[in-house]
């Protein structure tokens, strides 16, 4: 469930297509929930999960040391399928080998794509 403020940046067409109004809140429609998985995952200690189309990790890595950030980025690269998207926070940057593996798709929004 999302409140109105959480969806303020969505255009009305997207909101109407993917959400149902429930009182003062919005709920994701079942068709979208059936093709999407939301899970709790410890980025450092849990085993890597693979076969993602998109990974959104905004403003999370900034709390880790550079070495851990770089390892996470490599793990994300391995977890994405070809053509998969990786989105990081505007205050974050790709480090080490990850900076040459991901191709920028929209640098302003820190959106990258895995081509290989």
Secondary structure as GFF3:
##gff-version 3
##sequence-region A 1 116
A	DSSP	beta_strand	2	3	.	.	.	ID=ss1
A	DSSP	three_ten_helix	4	7	.	.	.	ID=ss2
A	DSSP	alpha_helix	12	18	.	.	.	ID=ss3
A	DSSP	beta_strand	19	22	.	.	.	ID=ss4
A	DSSP	beta_strand	25	28	.	.	.	ID=ss5
A	DSSP	alpha_helix	30	34	.	.	.	ID=ss6
A	DSSP	beta_strand	52	57	.	.	.	ID=ss7
A	DSSP	three_ten_helix	61	63	.	.	.	ID=ss8
A	DSSP	alpha_helix	66	79	.	.	.	ID=ss9
A	DSSP	beta_strand	80	88	.	.	.	ID=ss10
A	DSSP	alpha_helix	98	101	.	.	.	ID=ss11
A	DSSP	beta_strand	103	106	.	.	.	ID=ss12
A	DSSP	three_ten_helix	107	109	.	.	.	ID=ss13
A	DSSP	beta_strand	111	113	.	.	.	ID=ss14
###
